[in-house]
């Protein structure tokens, strides 16, 4: 690490008073709309400050994945207008070696519960301040401004619409005016006899006429086929979430959504609508920013749907706890660790994971030469392979699963320790993070692939020989 980068936590610690000084006061214009816009801007700035302060406290505590989530939240809710949040984000991404060499604590369930409560409390405060600004606009006859603000607030919740006896839309932090509530009611879509505002998925498919849903706090599963399918997949994924929480040491604070689409054309239309057509060759897709995963059951044999759902929800979970961009081999290897063929089993509806991939999937890896040499594997891209050579892509997924398993459990204690350190650093330091509304830096710090090669690059030939030998015995 170059001397020009900050050492230890000193730089962030020294900047704490500046970063936590509070959001700047805004001077509104003379007309009502200017005043509303100033109120809205201040609400966003205050929200960013709240999440920034929690993120800084969590980092002091050593809970770096949770701290990173709150720093991202501070940047996003403020529309990138909180200078302190942006400064901390960039400092974290500068990758302080001394800090990441520490063995950082992994929070247990009580601390994750406490963190979820803290994060939710801040979200409610954000919502309340924006509702106040929207109500001010409403009472000053700025109908369209108020409506746009209310729709954005309600959409962010992703929950069924609940109306009071008087017809007002009731949120946890406040109530909308009756006439505005009626307008949102009239624009909503019905699912399972409940009304929803059109979220990113529903807005992308206005032609979708029927949808079934199973929902519990933190998890929503939708199906175009039947309510029975939605319930079955929901029960499956619900068993996966605590396993991921335990293995990854974090819990999403945003709800996860999985949609099972039975129609291939509808799946491809969705990918076009969200500008992700390169994923049409895949059986499913998880959107890092929206938290929505989609599985196309119309492309999958019936017995394999569960595995694809587990695979995509692992992606979705990982995206929800960290916005860092991880290399394709790692992302697919992690997802196959829970949804690969033979890796999971279902006995009377009970999910078990951690098994070995089926012999048919592993056979190409046991040949005299690996399908992908390690250098080629590290540079591979699953989406591109699926579009150009599906059979070779199949081997990429299997080899990625095997390499992740090898690094974690069979390459020796030192390799396992450094691999875990790499995972922790990438997630906690927001390496190459994908953040809504924030353009990527032109001169960005090291990527996750760069960091992996920094730790393991010199020993790749030795690792490849050991990996090949291990595969033949697996």
N, C-alpha and C positions, 0 to 999 in steps of 0.2 A: 504494500500500500504506500503511495507516495506521501512525502512529508507535508504536501500542501493540503491534505485532507485532515479533518479534525481528529484529535486523538482522545480516546476514552469517551466520556459523555460530557466533557467540559464545555464544548461549543453550545450544545443544546441547553445545558444547565445555566450557562452565562446569559443565554437569551431568554430564559423563562420570564423575567419581569417584563420584558418588551412584548413577548408573545401573548402574555396573559393580561395585558393592560386593558382589554375590553374593546368592543366594536366602536368605530368612530361614529360620532353623532352626525346626522345628516340634516342639511337645511333644505326644507321643502320649498317648492315654488309657490306662486300665489294662487293658482287655480286648483280646483279639487282633484283633478287627475294627477297633477304633479305631487300633491300631498299624499295621495294614495300610493303612488310609485315610490315615494320616499319612505312611507311606512313599510311597504313590502320589502324594499332594499334593506332597511334596518332589521326587519324580521329575519331575513336570510343571513345578514351579517351576525346578528346575535346568536342564531342557531349554530353558525360555524364556530363561534367563540365557545359555546357550551361544549360542543363535541371536541374541540381542540383541547380544552382544559381537562376533560376526562381522559383524552388520549395521552396527554403529558403525564397525568397522575398514574395511569396504567403502565406507562413506560418506566417511570420511577420504580414501580412495584416489580418490574421485570416481566410483565405480561405483554410481550411484544406483539403477538398476533392480534390480541384484542386492542392494543394501543394503535396498531396500524389500521385496523378497521375504523376506529374513531377518527383518526387523522384523515382518512379517505372520506369519511362521512362529513367532516368539517369542510373539506374542500368542495364536495358535491353540493351540500345543502346551501352553501354560500355562493354557489355559482362561480367558484374560483376567485371570489372577491375578498377572501379573508387572507391578508398578507401573512399573518402568523402561521396559519395552517399550511400555506404554500411553502413557507420557509422551513417549517419542521419536516414537511414531506421531502423536500430536496435534501435536507441534512440527513434524514434517515436513509435516503437512497444513495448517499455517498459512501455507505458501507464502512463503518468503523470496525476494523479488525479486532481491536482490543475488546470492544463491547461484545462482539459475537463469539469470541473464544470462551466466554463465560458459559457455565452450565446454568441455563435459565430455568426457572421453575415451570412445571406443567400444572396448570390449575386443575383441582379436583371438581367434582360436581357441585359442592356448595359454593365455591368461588364462581363457577360458571353461572349458577343460578343468580348469585348476587350481581354479577356483571350484566346479565340479561335484564335484571330489574333496573339497574342504573341506566342502561342504554334506552330502555323503554320510557323511563321517566323523562329523559332528554327529548325523545321523539315527541312525547305528548306536549312538552313545553314549546317545541318548534311549531307543532300543529296549532296550539292555542294562539300563539302570536300571529300566525298567518290568518287564522280564522277571524281574529279581531280586525286585521287590516281589510279582509274581504267584507266583513260586516260594515265597516266604515264606508267602503266603496258603495255597498248596497244602499245604505241609508242616504248617501249623497247622489243617488240615481245614476251611478256608474254601472249600469246593469251588466254590460258585456265584460267589463273588467272584473267585476265581482264573480260572474259566472265562470270565467276562465280560471280564476284563482280557486274557486270552490271545486271545480272539476279536477284540477291538479292535486289539490289536497286529498280529495276522496279517492282518486285513482291510486295515489301512493299507498293507501291502506290495503288495497286488494282484497277487501272483505265484502260480504253481502251487505246490501243497503238496509238499514233498520230505520223505520219511521215511527214517530210517536203517534199517539191517538189523534193529535191535532194535525197530523200529516207532515210534520217537520222531520227532516233527516237528522238523526241523532248520531253524533260521533262521541268518542270517549272524552274528548276535550271541549265539546260544545255542540250547539245545535244550529242548523241553517234556517234562514227565513222560510216561511211556508211556500211562497210563490217560487222561490229558487229551488226548494225541495221538490215541488211538483215538476218543474222543468227537468231536473235530473232524473226524476222518476220516469218521465215520458221518454227520455233518451236512453234509458237503461235496457239491458238484455236479461231475459229470464233463464236461469239454470236451476234445475231441480225445484222449480216453483219459488226460487229466490231471485231477487233483482241484483244485478251487478252493473257498475259503470264499465264501459268498455276499456279493458286494460290493453297492454301492448299486443297480447295474443289475439284477443277478440277484435281489436281494431284492424289487425292485419288480415283477418278473414271475415269480412262483413257478410259473405255469402253463406257462412255456417249457420244452419237453421236449428240444429239440435245438439245439445251437449249435456253430459251427465257429470256430476261432481261428487267427490267425497272429500270433506275438509275437517281437519282438526287444527288447533293452534300450531302454526309454524309449517304446516304441510297441506297442500291442496293437490289432489289428483283429479284430472278430468279425462273423460273418454268420449269419443264420438260413437262408440258401439253400444254401451249399456251402463247402467248404474252398477250392475254386478261386477263389470270389469273395473270400474273406478274403485269400488270397494276392495276388490281383490288386490289390485296393484298398490293401493294405499296401505293395506295391511302388511304387504311385503316390504315397502319402503320404510314404513314406520319402525320395523325391526332393524333396518340398516342404520338409521340415524344415530342411535346410541353407540353402536359399534364404531362408526366414523368419529364420533365425538371422543371416544376413549382413545382411538388410535392416533388421531390428529391433534388432540389436546385443545380443541376449540369447538364452539357451537355457533351456528349462524344466528344473527339477531334479525335478519330479514326472512320473511316466509319463503319457502321453496314451492315451486309449482312444476308439476309434471303433466303433460298432455299426451295421451295416447291417441294417435290419429290412425284410423283404419284405412283411409283412402290415400293412395300414393300421390295422386294429382293434387290433393289438398295440402299434403306435406310439402310438395315442391312449390305450390303457390305461396305457402307461408314463408319458405326460405327466400323466395323472390321478394316478398313484401318487406322482410327485415334485412334485405340486401346481403344475404348469406348463401347465394346459389351454389358456391363451391362445396357445400355439404350435402348436395342431393344424392351423391353416391353412398353416403353413410346411412345407417339404419336409424340414427337419432342424432340430436344436436342439443347442446346445452349452451345457452346464451350467458356470457360472463356478466354483462351489465344488468340485464333484466331479471335474472334469477329464474328464467323459464326454461325448462327442458322439454323437448318434444321427441317422442318415439313414434316411428311409422310402423305400426304392427302389420300393415298391408304388405310390407317387404320381408316379413320375418315368419319363419315356421312357428306354429303355435307354442311348441315346447321351449322356444328360445326367447320369447317375449320377456319373461321375467329377468333373464340375464341382461338383456339390453336396457331394461328399466333400471336395474341396479347399477349398471355401468354409467348411464347418463346422469343418474342422481348422485353418484360419487363425484362426477365432474361438477355438478351443480353445487353440492355441499362444499367442495374445495374452493370454487369460485366465490362462494358466499363468505368464507372465512378469510380469504386472501385475494386481493386484486392483482397480485404478482403474476407475471406471465412466465409459466414454466415450459421447458422444452417438451416437444411432442412425445418423445419416448417416455418421459416421466409421467405426463398427464395420462397417457393411455395405459402405461404400466400400472399406475395407481388404480385407475378405473377397472382394469381387468382383474385386479386383486380382489375385487368384490363381485364382479359380474361375469368373469370369464368362464368358459365352459369347463366344468369339473371343479372350479374354484369354490362355488357355492352349491348348497343342496337344500332342498325343501322336503321335509318329512311332516306330513299332516299339517302343512301350512307353517311349520316352524323353520326359520331361516338359520343356516349355519354357513360360515365363510371360513376361508383360510386353507382350503384344500389345494391339491395340485391340479394343474390344468390337464385336460384329457390327453391321452397318448397320441391321438390323431393330430391334435394341435401342436404337440411337442416334437413329433417325428421329424419335421424338416429342420429343427434346431439341433438334432443329434447327428446330423450328417458330418462328414469329414471337415466341411467348411460351413461356418455360420451363414445363414441367409444374409445377415448384415454384420460386417465387421464393426467393432465397437465405435470407431470413428464415424462410420457411415450411419450407424444407428443413432448416434448423438446428433447428427445433422439431419436426420430424416423428418418427414412431415406426413402424418397419417392421412390428412385430408387430400393432399396431392396424390399420394399413392393410391388411395381408394378410387380417385378419378382416372388414373392412368393404368394401374395394374392391380386389380382387386386381390388376386391370389398372393402377390408379393406383399400387399398391405396386410393380409391375414397373418403372414409370417412376422411382419413388423409388430403387430399387436401382441402376438405370443412371445416374441423375443423381448419386447419391452416389459411384459409381465415378469418374465424370468429374470431379467437383469435387475429390476427393482427388488425382487425377492432375494436374489443372490447378494446384492449389496447390503441388504438389511440383516440377513441371517447366516450367510455362508461364506463370506469373503474375509472373515476375521474381525475381531473386536475393533481394531483401529479403523478399518474401512467403514464399519457400521457407525462408529462414532462420528467420523468426518462426514459421512452421508447424511446423518441426522442433523449435524451442524449446518450443512448446506441447505437442507430443507428449511430449517428454522430461520436461517439468515434470509433466504429468498422471501419467505412469507412475512417475516417481521420487519424487513427493511423495504418492503414494497418494491422489490426489484422489477424494473420494466413494467410498472403497474398500469392497468387499464382503468382510467377514471373518467366518468361521464363529464363531458363538457370541457375537458382539459387536454389541450394538444400535447402530443409527445414532444419531449425535449429533443432538439437537434443534436446536441452533444451530451447524450445521456451516459450515465455511469455504466459499469459492467452489467451485462445481461446474466440471467440465470445459467445459461450455457457457458458463458465466459467464466463464471465462478466455479462451475463444476470442473472445467478443464484446469483452472488454476489449482484446484485441490487434487485432481486425479490424472491430469493430462500426461505427466511424465511416466506414469505406470500403466497406461492403457494396454500396451502389448502384454505385460505380465497379467493384468486383470483379464484380458481376453483369453489367454491360455487357461487360466484357472476357471473362468466362466464356462468355456467349452468342456473342460473335464467334468465340472459339476453337472452340466446338463446331461451328459451321457449316463450319469448315475441317478439322475432325478426320477 
